[in-house]
Amino acid sequence: MRVISVNVGRAVDAGWAGKLGRTAIDKKPVTHRVPVSPGGLAGDERADLANHGDPTHAVYAYAREDYAWWEGELGRPLRDGEFGENFTTSGIDVNGAVLGERWRVGSALLEVSGPRIPCVVFRNWMDEKGWVKRFTEVNRTGAYLSVVENGDVGVQDEVTIVDRPDDSVSVAESVLAYHGDKDALARILAYPGHSPFWDERAARLLG
């Protein structure tokens, strides 16, 4: 289990990037070691701070294995960083990771915080018909992570799972919760370490 690409990107103006008109989704691989903190990776930016500025979105990880699946579906190659992820991983089931699971990557300690919910910027960037629905339905979303301990990361760093809560839910299950699965949502709310985001989501869905 390792990181095979570390990707960063700067925010740029883009007419197709929703109401904000600005995006940093175009992440490109780097070869040097990169410091990681609750603000994210050094040299990386997040344009939409209202939706992605929270510390729970410090790092986004996507699996090369899921890219391979999408390449078969889309009929075209997909490079590391194309989905806007900071870590392209190999050998780890990112979607099967559970909320609160902790990874040691390089000298940094990270915690799985939730799934990627596709938006209009992602849809326009991919330029694929029905992309938001397709990405959601196959439930290969990748995972956001927060930073528990600052450190630095680099290409080919191992990913070591140092803690995996028994009473949490997987990233894939949390996608179902986000879209209204009451059982999955109840399980998230019962997990003591859940993010306040899920309390807000429950209030919207359940009243």
C-alpha positions in Angstrom: 0.0 0.0 0.0 1.7 3.2 -1.1 1.3 6.6 -2.6 2.4 6.4 -6.3 1.9 10.1 -7.1 1.8 13.3 -5.0 -0.2 16.0 -6.9 -0.6 19.7 -6.3 -2.2 22.6 -8.2 -2.7 26.3 -8.1 -6.1 28.1 -8.4 -6.8 29.6 -11.8 -9.6 31.5 -13.4 -11.9 29.4 -15.5 -15.2 30.4 -17.1 -16.5 26.8 -16.8 -15.8 26.6 -13.0 -19.3 27.3 -11.7 -20.4 30.5 -10.0 -16.9 31.0 -8.5 -15.3 31.0 -11.9 -12.1 29.7 -10.3 -10.7 26.3 -9.6 -7.6 24.3 -8.5 -8.9 20.9 -9.7 -6.0 20.5 -12.2 -3.4 18.7 -9.9 0.0 17.8 -11.4 2.5 15.3 -10.0 5.6 16.5 -8.2 8.8 14.5 -7.4 10.0 16.4 -4.3 8.8 15.7 -0.8 6.0 17.9 0.3 5.1 19.2 3.8 1.6 18.4 4.9 -0.4 20.4 7.5 -4.1 21.0 8.4 -4.1 23.5 5.6 -3.2 20.9 3.1 -0.1 20.2 1.0 2.5 22.9 0.6 2.2 24.4 -2.9 -1.4 23.2 -3.3 -4.4 25.4 -3.3 -8.2 25.0 -3.0 -10.2 27.7 -4.8 -13.6 27.0 -3.4 -12.9 27.5 0.3 -16.6 27.6 1.2 -17.0 24.0 0.3 -13.4 22.7 0.5 -11.6 24.9 2.9 -12.4 22.9 6.0 -9.5 21.0 7.6 -11.4 17.7 6.9 -10.7 18.4 3.2 -6.9 18.9 3.7 -6.0 15.9 1.5 -7.9 14.0 -1.2 -6.8 10.5 -2.1 -7.9 8.4 -5.1 -6.9 4.9 -6.0 -5.1 4.0 -9.2 -7.2 0.8 -9.3 -10.4 2.9 -9.5 -8.8 5.0 -12.3 -8.2 1.7 -14.2 -11.9 0.9 -13.8 -12.9 4.3 -15.1 -10.5 4.0 -18.0 -12.4 1.0 -19.1 -15.7 2.8 -18.8 -14.6 6.0 -20.5 -12.4 4.5 -23.1 -9.5 6.9 -22.5 -6.4 7.1 -20.3 -6.6 9.0 -17.0 -3.4 10.5 -15.6 -2.6 10.7 -11.9 -4.1 13.9 -10.4 -6.8 14.1 -13.1 -9.7 13.8 -10.6 -8.0 16.5 -8.5 -6.6 14.2 -5.9 -3.4 15.0 -3.9 -2.5 11.3 -3.4 -2.9 8.7 -6.1 -2.6 5.4 -4.2 -2.0 1.8 -5.1 -2.8 -1.3 -3.1 -5.3 0.2 -0.7 -9.1 0.1 -0.8 -9.7 3.8 -0.4 -13.5 3.5 -0.6 -13.5 0.7 1.9 -11.6 2.8 4.5 -13.8 3.8 7.4 -14.4 7.3 8.8 -11.8 7.9 11.6 -9.3 5.5 10.1 -5.8 6.8 10.5 -3.0 6.4 8.0 0.7 7.0 8.4 2.0 8.4 5.1 5.7 9.5 5.2 6.0 11.3 8.5 2.4 12.6 8.5 -0.6 11.1 10.3 -3.8 11.5 8.4 -7.4 10.6 9.3 -10.2 9.6 6.8 -12.9 12.2 7.1 -15.4 11.5 4.3 -16.2 10.9 0.6 -15.8 13.2 -2.4 -19.2 14.5 -3.4 -19.0 15.5 -7.1 -19.9 19.0 -8.2 -20.5 21.1 -11.3 -16.8 22.0 -11.5 -15.8 18.3 -11.6 -18.5 17.6 -14.2 -17.3 20.4 -16.4 -13.7 19.5 -15.9 -14.3 15.9 -17.0 -16.6 16.8 -19.9 -18.4 13.5 -19.7 -22.2 13.3 -20.2 -24.1 12.7 -16.9 -20.8 12.7 -15.0 -22.1 13.6 -11.5 -24.7 10.8 -11.6 -22.3 8.3 -13.0 -19.6 9.1 -10.5 -22.1 8.9 -7.6 -23.8 5.7 -8.7 -20.6 3.6 -9.0 -19.5 4.8 -5.5 -15.8 5.0 -6.3 -15.4 8.5 -4.8 -12.0 8.4 -3.1 -11.6 9.8 0.3 -10.9 13.1 2.0 -8.4 13.1 4.9 -7.6 15.5 7.7 -4.1 16.0 9.2 -3.6 14.8 12.7 0.1 15.2 12.8 2.1 17.4 10.4 4.8 15.8 8.3 6.0 15.4 4.8 5.1 13.0 2.1 6.7 11.8 -1.2 6.2 9.4 -4.1 6.4 5.7 -3.1 5.8 6.4 0.6 4.0 3.5 2.2 0.5 3.9 3.5 0.2 2.2 6.9 -3.2 1.9 8.6 -2.4 2.6 12.3 -5.9 2.6 13.6 -9.3 1.5 12.3 -12.4 2.1 14.4 -14.7 -0.9 14.8 -17.9 1.2 15.2 -17.5 3.5 12.1 -18.8 3.2 8.5 -16.9 3.0 5.2 -16.4 5.8 2.8 -18.6 4.0 0.4 -21.4 3.7 3.0 -21.0 7.4 3.9 -21.9 8.2 0.3 -25.2 6.4 0.8 -25.7 8.3 4.0 -25.1 11.6 2.3 -27.9 10.8 -0.2 -30.4 9.8 2.4 -29.8 6.2 3.5 -31.2 6.5 7.0 -29.5 3.4 8.3 -26.1 4.5 7.2 -26.6 8.0 8.5 -27.7 6.7 11.9 -24.6 4.6 12.1 -22.4 7.6 11.3 -24.2 9.7 14.0 -23.7 6.9 16.5 -19.9 6.9 15.9 -18.5 9.2 18.6 -15.8 10.6 16.3 -18.0 11.7 13.4 -17.6 15.2 11.9 -20.2 18.0 12.7 -20.8 17.9 9.0 -22.9 14.8 9.5 -25.1 16.4 12.2 -25.8 19.2 9.7 -26.5 16.7 6.9 -28.9 14.8 9.2 -30.8 18.0 10.1 -31.3 18.7 6.4 -32.4 15.1 5.5 -34.4 14.2 8.6 -35.4 17.5 10.0 
